[in-house]
């Protein structure tokens, strides 16, 4: 058998319910006679005295053996009381009290015995002795008071409470005293007890209870006086004010119940102004609920702002360098300031809102990033910039904005890194203040202290907007001395001179730029130089530039650009345009291109690529050449270029590292094979022609494409072509 419990199939209740009392009664009735206690019948007083003497002897023996057991004493005393021997029972209790006078159970049992036997005066005396000996045991006081009130001795009960209150018990004792006075209509006495209670234990909950008590009595002036006294008691200390939240909340809710909404609003605002925002979430919740029910849109918005302030403060208490939270916090305060100003607020209210914004920014910028890594400073610097813009735009305090910029600049470790945006915005601020020398001094200091590309660009843009081109030239010279390898700087410098129509200076700048040996992206500078000459209509100069560039690099893109340049028409030279200004059609005339020159360039480029063994570059050149011939040439010219296109073949060879046979794609040019192995190339052409005819004669066969390598697609047609090629 397994140890699992049997499964219960019928869970319905039994028809006859058996109780625990019934089980105990049946067990007592069915007990065997051998185990039952013998019953003794007393016939006369002599037997009774004999029985009592025997029981007393047993009790005395038991308490002699276990003198410290209160249970034995209680059994002895209760047995004497059951025999109506009250004097003997008292004697036993007194003897027990000599053994343990601080046993609460003993005192309670003693007094209960006297009360059962209606010995009221004895009970009073016992309670008096008990509370005198054990004044901190509340149970004895409650029993004592209950006895006096049960006997309708209200004055006696009040006297007992007065004795009890001298010991300053817990709140339940004070509440019991107050409830007793309320039961008998002694409300003035209850109010006096409340006053004594708050004097002993000035906790917020006690003040609130007293205020509600006075409100229920319809003594509203007294209730307000109670709350005001409580607020005066807590004062302005931060810890005490934090405790007073319950008082403020109860006071405001009382005024709300009395329909005094303005009073309630003033109380809420007064409390929120004194309690720290991070510790008044509950009060803000109550205020928000109040404004939703009884406030206007403006008051509700201000309440929501306060709630969001608490959220931001809580987030910042965990991480003071969370600059995203500082941004949101500052925008919140700025929005509140703008709303107040737009609604026509008073000067004091605007000053308060402005001070709140400044306080947030000051606290934010005080959180300086640790270490000397720039990535930690990026978000932080924008706090300074937003602060300066707020002072400049919103408050019009230009001196303060200038001081903010200066402080931010002095804070950044410029020898390690700098922020060009900070310098440029400071300079633009001074320009808006019409102080151009100060702006130039700022930018000059920035370039001298920590030269940077963005600083040069910003300063040049500033002087360009002011049309100070002499200064622009000097700045470009400084810029290029700082970074002579910057092609874009050379290009922009030349563009400035070109716009000023100083073409000699422009060409000199381009020449100086391309002569720099460590030049970043030189192709951009060469292209800008060539484009400039083309725009000016100087074809010969542009052609010489292409020849110089080819001699330097010889890149296929340069050859292609050179060939297309020869084929395209360009504008007339500037000298011819200036001589014929009176002719309206001169501006529309263009010098036509020379396709023959373009073909010569293509042919030179092809031979150059061939001599260097560059196959992919030759393919790219042939593709552009073919497109050119399709536009400018005849069918024979196109066929000629098409005949120069390579054939894609597959070549097998043994890999030196793995020793396995691998296949590679190879470009086979006609002119190369004719020179090196004419027989093999002729055979390869015949194989391709045969495969082409086979594909044309077949119905389901796909056409074969001998496209250049750069246009090949990894499809089935290419695979068929590759498999049909001659393998070397």
Secondary structure, DSSP 8 states (H G I E B T S, - for coil): --S--------S--SS---HHHHHHHHHHT--GGGS-------SHHHHHHHHHHHHHHHHHHHHHSTT-HHHHHHHHHHHHHTT-HHHHHHHHHHHHHH-TT-HHHHHHHHHHHHHTT-HHHHHHHHHHHHHH-TT-HHHHHHHHHHHHHTT-HHHHHHHHHHHHTT---HHHHHHHHHHHHHTT-HHHHHHHHHHHHHH---HHHHHHHHHHHHHTT-HHHHHHHHHHHHHHHTT-HHHHHHTHHHHHHHHHHHHHTT-HHHHHHHHHHHHHHS-GGG-HHHHHHHHHHHHHH--HHHHHHHHHHHHHHHHHHHHHH-TT-HHHHHHHHHHHHHHHHHHHHTT--HHHHHHHHHHHHHHHHHHHTS--SSS-GGGTHHHHHHHHHHHHHHHHTS--HHHHHHHHHHHHHHS-TTT---HHHHHHHHHHHHHTT-HHHHHHHHHHHHHHS--HHHHHHHHHHHHHTT-HHHHHHHHHHHHHH-TTBHHHHHHHHHHHHHTT-HHHHHHHHHHHHT-SS-BTHHHHHHHHHHHHHHTT-HHHHHHHHHHHHHHT--HHHHHHHHHHHHS-EE--HHHHHHTTT-TTGGG-EE---HHHHHHHHHHHHHHHHHHT-HHHHHHHHHHHHHHHHHHS-HHHHHHHHHTS-EEEEEEEE-TTT--EEEEEEEE-HHHHHHH-HHHHHHHHHHHHHHHHHHHH-SS--------GGG--SSHHHHHHHHHS---
